[in-house]
Amino acid sequence: MALQTTFAEINLKALSHNLSVVRKKTGNRNILAVVKANAYGHGAAEISKHLLKNGISHLGVAFTGEAIQLREAGLEAPILVFFDRDHIEECFNYDLTPVVFDVNTAKKISKEAGRRKRKIAIHIKVDTGMGRLGFTLDRAPVEISKIACLENIILEGFMSHFSDADLQDKEFANQQLKSFLLLKKELGRRKITFKYTHIANSAAVLAMTDAHFNMVRPGIMLYGYGADNLKPVLNLKSKVLLIKKVPPGTPISYARTFITKRKSVIATIPVGYADGYNRKLSNRGEVLINGKRAPVIGRVCMDTVMVDVTDISGVNMDSEVVLIGCQGKEEITAADIADKIGTIPYEILTSIGQRIKRVYR
Ligand SMILES: *Cc1c(COP(=O)(O)O)cnc(C)c1O
């Protein structure tokens, strides 16, 4: 049981809003909501349920275990598994849809399907420039043709992934799109067709209409990042654990990297790097208390962080602390934190630890 004061408040209204932005951009295309990494830290089962209730058709996860957790939570929608070729039996047992990027795995899947006297739908991934997974352009037609000959396999989806569709300069992304289209055409000539074609992540949903095909795979934008008209879904909130007044010259936290220069009021907050409040925020982060920004002072600890509230009046032992989210007129987003420490909002959100309870509003 997570009995910790700090909690993540998940705003389902914001999630619905962000989904409506996806819809506005993509019309009636199928939406495969990416809910890997515990729905980017938001809680995969709850987020998936809400999105399915609001009309998305498919879910996407990284690993088989994530898909099984969703099945065990009672979700019945199709689930694509992006990054796994080691759990073929589970694909059958839990009715999952594997993404396939090598012929050998396709053969194993076909064999297992034969043993079970059933068929299985798979999605084929091609590498158009991400350099990660997928059949390479030169080999794709031949190898995918081999898979098309296998018994018991239904080629349901044809997919690829952009490496930089978020850039202003779409030259490389357009080149990827062109390769994807060429491959699709070449396969068509070989009478290999698919029910679903998809390549669009959030960035492409937002900025590359030509890349929507008949399915899109938004992740981060559902959670409120990637465009100004999106609303962050997750707020990270806490409460002061202790307020104390200290004289000038008081060292704060490990290694005494901060020493008070004046008579100060210090608040200790029960959240630390074990909860995803990154240690690089030491002497750099800010939190909101009483609608004002309070700077993080000293090192972020595993379970706690200290902030300077000397300049904020009325802070007491019951004061709410906002680490991510709005308070009064101030806002701190996961993107603000990410900028500060040289990472991306994805990492900030997915780092929010297991001890933090997710509360759905
Ligand atoms: C994570 C992921 C996405 C979603 O990307 P966003 O940038 O969060 O929209 C889509 N497709 C695949 C294969 C992914 O791994």
The ligand as an SDF file (V2000), in Angstrom:
LIG
                    3D

 15 15  0  0  0  0  0  0  0  0999 V2000
    6.1440    5.3930  -28.0520 C   0  0  0  0  0  0  0  0  0  0  0  0
    5.6780    5.0950  -29.4100 C   0  0  0  0  0  0  0  0  0  0  0  0
    4.6930    5.8920  -30.0220 C   0  0  0  0  0  0  0  0  0  0  0  0
    4.1500    7.1570  -29.4150 C   0  0  0  0  0  0  0  0  0  0  0  0
    5.0570    8.2200  -29.5770 O   0  0  0  0  0  0  0  0  0  0  0  0
    4.6980    9.6900  -29.0620 P   0  0  0  0  0  0  0  0  0  0  0  0
    5.8520   10.4970  -29.4810 O   0  0  0  0  0  0  0  0  0  0  0  0
    4.5750    9.5910  -27.5670 O   0  0  0  0  0  0  0  0  0  0  0  0
    3.4170   10.0590  -29.6940 O   0  0  0  0  0  0  0  0  0  0  0  0
    4.2140    5.4740  -31.2500 C   0  0  0  0  0  0  0  0  0  0  0  0
    4.6880    4.3700  -31.8540 N   0  0  0  0  0  0  0  0  0  0  0  0
    5.6480    3.6100  -31.2990 C   0  0  0  0  0  0  0  0  0  0  0  0
    6.1240    2.3920  -32.0240 C   0  0  0  0  0  0  0  0  0  0  0  0
    6.1860    3.9520  -30.0700 C   0  0  0  0  0  0  0  0  0  0  0  0
    7.1440    3.1980  -29.5380 O   0  0  0  0  0  0  0  0  0  0  0  0
  1  2  1  0
  2  3  1  0
  2 14  2  0
  3  4  1  0
  3 10  2  0
  4  5  1  0
  5  6  1  0
  6  7  2  0
  6  8  1  0
  6  9  1  0
 10 11  1  0
 11 12  2  0
 12 13  1  0
 12 14  1  0
 14 15  1  0
M  END
$$$$
